[in-house]
Amino acid sequence: MIVTVTLNAAVDRTLTVPNFQRGQRHRASEGLTLAGGKGINIARALKTLGVPVIATGLAGGGTGMRIVEELTAEAILNDFVRIDDDSRTSTAIVDPTGGSYTEVNEWGPHVGPEELEILLDKLAYLSRARDYVIFAGSLPRGVDAGFYGEAIRDLNRRGVHTVLDCEGEALRLGTQAEPFLVSPNDREAEGLVGQEFHDDDDFLTGLDAIAELGARNVLITQESGCWALLRSEREPHRYRALAPRVDPISAVGSGDVLLAGFVAARLEERNDEEALRAAVAAGAASTLELGAGRLEPREAGRLVATVEVAELEPVGGDGGR
């Protein structure tokens, strides 16, 4: 069983708007409403991949009630803490003609300390005998940037594998708590290490820098695949995994699905390269679906063989192998 934690859950509305232009009136050709937030997206993908998962976090007001209802309708096991303030609604506009998408995310609710205490107690209960707890997404108002780090330290003491996927100060402080895996996208990773990534050496240096901050394993996700630093027998191995070319419908949430695919593969005790192939194939398959966290497992299975994985030497080493 895997637990996903979404503090800033949302009702996600995805609109398909061909030829979308700012300042113009449009009529959506298609609409989709799902429970959302990064942890929920990951839970949806894990369930689709056949992994037992329970989604928890914070949900409030009428919007929070709808989040829980949507999850239940999808048969995603969930146990959210009810809060006083209303959860957020987020909107994504997908333009299939121009191949672009635009996201508008509300800030979300204000959360009180007593509500966080209830969540921490719930996590202590849900994490018993669990393989992984995945913290993902932004923190709502009123939550200190060190929340993820404190929760990760507590779970580390309990022997639980912790995973972190967020951004900014919460990512920095959470990484210092030594989670099992940190999985930012390339922009979030640049912010964490304080430099832009322009070439292979920059990404490899970034992987090492994030590991030095405290992460035991690192995934840096991109639309084109991912970079990874994975430890085997405490020795770090560095990889570049390239996704196959597909004609995407929407890339929203593809990084969440990539992370879910990697965790699912590790639960099956696949080796590093097999896990990266499965992860990148799942992420690529998700771009063929509308709605974050959705994928067709058969399509992911078809794409696995087309994922290119190379193990690389660290910067200053003997070159790629």
N, C-alpha and C positions, 0 to 999 in steps of 0.2 A: 504493500500500500504506500502511496505517495500522498503527501499533504501539500497543497498549494495555498499560499497566503496572499490575499489581495486586499490591502487596506483601503484602496481608493477605487472600489468596484463601480461599475457604470452600466447603464443601459446604452448599448452601442447601436447606432442607427447608421447603416451604410446605404447610400443612394448612388445609383448608377445614372450619370448625367453625361450623355455624349456631347462633345464640343463645348465643354464647360468654359465659361468666360466670366471673369470678375465684372460686376456691375450690370450683368444682364439677367433677364428673367428666363428661367429654365423649367422644363418639366422632366422629372425623373422617369426613366424608362423602367426602373426596377428599384425596389426597396427591400431591405432585410433588417430585422431587429433581433439582437441577441444580447444576452448578458455578457458584459465585457470587463476589461481590465486585464493586465498582462497575466496575472496568476490564473484567472478564469480561462483565458485563451489557452494557456498551457494545460490546464485540466481538461479542456475540451479535446485537445489534440491527444493527450495521453489516453483518454477514454476511447477515442477512435482507434488508437494503436493497440487497444486491448490491455492496457495497464490499469489495475485498480487504483483509483484516485479519489480523494475527498477534497473539496474546495471549501476553504474557510476565509474569514476576513471580517470586514465591517460592512453593514448594509443598513440604511436608514430611510424612514419615510415611505411614501408611496413608491418612489423609484426603487428603494431597497427591496420592497415587497415584490416588485416586478422582477428584479434581478433573481431573487430566490425562486419565483414562479417559473422564469425562463429556464433556469438550471434544472429544476425538477422536471419540466417538460422534456428536456433533453436527456433525462435519466442520469444526470451528473450528481453523484452523491455530494451533499453540501451541508455545512453546519456553520452558519454565519452568526456573529454577534450583532444584535439589533442595537442601533444607536439612535439618538434623538434627532440629529440633523439629517437632512435629506441627501441621499446619494446623488451622484452626478449623472448627467446624460452627455454622451459624446456623439459627434457626427462625422462621418467620413464620406467624402464625395469622390467617387471613382469615375474617371473619364476614359472609357475604353478607346476612344478615337485618338486621343493624344497620349495615351499610356501613362496618365498621371493620376495622383490622388491627393486630396487635401483633407487634413484632419482639423477639427475644432473640438478641443477638450475643455470642459468646465473644470474649475479648480477643485470642486468637490466639497464635502462637508467639513465642519469643524468638529474635532473629536476631543472629548474630555479624558482626563487621566483615569477616571474610574472605568470608562469604557475600554481603555487600553489594558487595564489590569484584568478585566474579564477575558479579553482576547488572549493574554499571556497564559492565564489559567487554562483556557481551552486548548492552547497549543501544547502545554505540558501534558494534557490528557491525550490529545490526538496523536502526539508524536511517539507515544509508547509503542514499541515493537514496529515502528515504521522505518522504511529504508531511507527515504529522503523527505526533507521539508524544503519547499521552494518558495522563497520570498521574491515577489516580482511586482514592479510598478512603482508609481509615485506615492509619496506620503501625503495624506490629507492635512488640512490646516489643524494646528494644535499639536501635531505629532513631532517630537524632536528628531532631528536628523540622525541621531545616534540610536534610534529605536531598533533598526535592523541589526546593528552591531551587538546591542545588548541581548537581543533574542537569539542571535547566532551563537554567542558565547555560552548562553545557558544550554542550548541544544547540543553544542559540541561537548559539553560536560556530560550530557546524557548519552553520548555515543551515536548521535544522529548525524547523517550526512546532510549538510546544509548547502543550499544553492541560492545565489543572489543575482538578480537581474533588475537593476534600477539605474539611476543616474545622479550626478552632482555630489553634494556633500554626503548624502545617504549612502551612495556607492563607495565613497572614499572611507568613511567610518566603518561601513559594513565589511569592506575588504580587509581592513586592519584586524577584524575579529577572526580571521583565518577560516573562512568558509571552505567547504570541500571544493566548490566550483563557483567561479564568478563568470557571468556571461553578458557583458555589455555589447552593444553594437559599436561600429567603428567610431561614430561621433562621440558616444559616451566614453569610450576608451581613451580617445584623444583628450577629453576633458579631465579624465582621471590622472593621466600621466603628464599632462601639461604641454603637449606638443602635437602637431598635425602629422598624420601618416601619409606619405607620398609614394613610398616604394616598399619593396619587400623588407629591406633592412629596418625601416621605421616600424613596421608591424612586428617584426621579430623582437626589436628592442622594446616595443610596447608590451608584448607578452611577458618578457622578463621583468619589466618594471612593475607590472601588476602582480606578478608572483612575489616579487620582493616586498610589496606592500602587505602581503599576507595570504593571498589566494593560493590554495594548494594546486588547483587546476584552473585553466583559463580558456574560455572560448570568446573570440571576438567575431561577432556575426556581421555579415554583409549580404546584400542582395545577390552577390556573385558567389557566396559560399561562406567560408569561415577560416579563421586562423586559430590554432589551438596549441596550448602548452599543457601536456598531460603527463602525470608522473606515474612511472612504473618502477616498483622497488626503490622508491624515493628519487629515482633518476628522471629528470625532465626530458621529454621528447617534444619536439616542435613540428607542427604540421601546417600545410596549406591545403584546403579542400575546395575545389572549384565545382560549382553547380553546373548542370547541363543547361543548354540553351532551350528555353521554352517561351511560348507567347503568353505572357502573364495577363490575367484578368485584374488582379489586385495583389500588391505585395504587403498589404496591411497585415501585421501579425505573423509574417513569415519567419522572423527571428524567434518568436515564441514557439512556433512549431518545430523549428530547428532544434531548439533547446529540449523540447519534449522528446523529439526523436532520439537525441543523444542519450538522455536519461533512460529512456525505454531500452535502448540498445545495451547500455551498461548494466541494467538489471538482468538482461539475458546473458551477461558475462561475455559479450563480444569484445574482441581486442580493439585497440585504439583506432586502427584504420577502418575496420568494419563499422565501428560505432559512428565515426565521422561520415562515412558513406551513407549510412542509414539516416543520420541527422540531416545532412545537406539534401538528400533526396526527398525527405519529408518536407523540408522548407520549400524546396522547388515545387513540389506537388501542391502545396498550400496556395501558391500564387495563381493556380488555375481555378481556385474557388473564390466565391464572394463571401466575405465574412471572416473575421479573425479567428484563428484556431481551427479552421475547417480544412480537411484534406481527404482524399480518396486513397486508402492504404494500397490498393492495387496499383495505382499510378505511382505512388512512392516506391513500391517494389520494382516497378518497371524501370524507374530512373536510377536505381542504385548502381547498376553496372556502368552508367555513363558519368558518374561522379569521379573526378580525378583527385587522388590524394597523394601528396608527396611529403616525405619526412625531410626536414631541413636542419642544417647545422646552425648553431647560434651565430650572431654577428661576430666576426673575427675568427670563425671556425674554418673548416676545410671546404666549405661550399655545400650545396645540396647533394643528397644521396639518391 
